[in-house]
């Protein structure tokens, strides 16, 4: 029985690593259907760098040195440079954590970005940026479009703010007092 568990785990990892893409004879009628047909039927549970080429990862992705091929990542993203379209989970990449659309994430790295969508979570690094954020940013420079939560850093900037900024330089562009040192409050 003790030998069956490692054997089953090895078989599961091998099956996801060598999974073939689904193919059909019918032509796709839209770009979305083409994307759905070209992706794997099951998500990958373990990915290293850009292998396998499936668009979904549900589990652990090791981004050594980088990984940009998987679009939807749920779970852990660990390494040097991780980029995805959607992300849910924990990103621990030393150089850069990038989510191009929406993310529900805990991002820890030098540069953290949720550029095109909404961030629900926490960013900690030297530079943190989000299009809109619900949560917290902790770093030297924190930039956000719409913010609900707080920013702690040397420089904090937000277009609209419902929360607090703590640090040295604070800018809330849509506030009655757009600039304030030490503490700034937006409501």
NORQUIWO-V771049 format. One record per residue. N is the residue number from 1. RES is the residue in one small letter. PHI is phi as a letter, one per 30 degrees, with the letter a starting at -180 (NA if undefined). Layout:
BEGIN
n=(N,N)
res=(RES,RES)
phi=(PHI,PHI)
END
This chain:
BEGIN
n=(1,2,3,4,5,6,7,8,9,10,11,12,13,14,15,16,17,18,19,20,21,22,23,24,25,26,27,28,29,30,31,32,33,34,35,36,37,38,39,40,41,42,43,44,45,46,47,48,49,50,51,52,53,54,55,56,57,58,59,60,61,62,63,64,65,66,67,68,69,70,71,72,73,74,75,76,77,78,79,80,81,82,83,84,85,86,87,88,89,90,91,92,93,94,95,96,97,98,99,100,101,102,103,104,105,106,107,108,109,110,111,112,113,114,115,116,117,118,119,120,121,122,123,124,125,126,127,128,129,130,131,132,133,134,135,136,137,138,139,140,141,142,143,144,145,146,147,148,149,150,151,152,153,154,155,156,157,158,159,160,161,162,163,164,165,166,167,168,169,170,171,172,173,174,175,176,177,178,179,180,181,182,183,184,185,186,187)
res=(x,x,x,x,x,x,x,x,x,x,x,x,x,x,x,x,x,x,x,x,x,x,x,x,x,x,x,x,x,x,x,x,x,x,x,x,x,x,x,x,x,x,x,x,x,x,x,x,x,x,x,x,x,x,x,x,x,x,x,x,x,x,x,x,x,x,x,x,x,x,x,x,x,x,x,x,x,x,x,x,x,x,x,x,x,x,x,x,x,x,x,x,x,x,x,x,x,x,x,x,x,x,x,x,x,x,x,x,x,x,x,x,x,x,x,x,x,x,x,x,x,x,x,x,x,x,x,x,x,x,x,x,x,x,x,x,x,x,x,x,x,x,x,x,x,x,x,x,x,x,x,x,x,x,x,x,x,x,x,x,x,x,x,x,x,x,x,x,x,x,x,x,x,x,x,x,x,x,x,x,x,x,x,x,x,x,x)
phi=(NA,d,d,d,d,d,d,d,d,d,d,d,d,d,d,d,d,c,d,c,d,d,b,b,d,d,d,d,c,b,d,d,d,d,d,d,d,d,c,d,d,c,d,d,c,b,b,b,h,c,c,d,d,d,d,b,b,b,l,c,b,c,c,c,d,a,a,b,d,d,d,c,b,b,k,c,b,b,l,c,b,b,b,a,d,b,b,b,k,b,c,b,c,d,d,a,c,b,b,d,b,d,b,c,b,c,c,b,l,d,b,b,b,b,d,c,b,c,c,c,l,b,b,b,l,d,b,b,b,a,d,b,b,b,k,b,b,b,a,d,b,b,b,a,d,c,b,b,k,b,b,b,l,d,b,b,b,b,d,b,b,b,l,b,b,b,l,c,c,b,b,b,d,c,c,d,c,d,b,a,d,i,b,b,b,c,b)
END
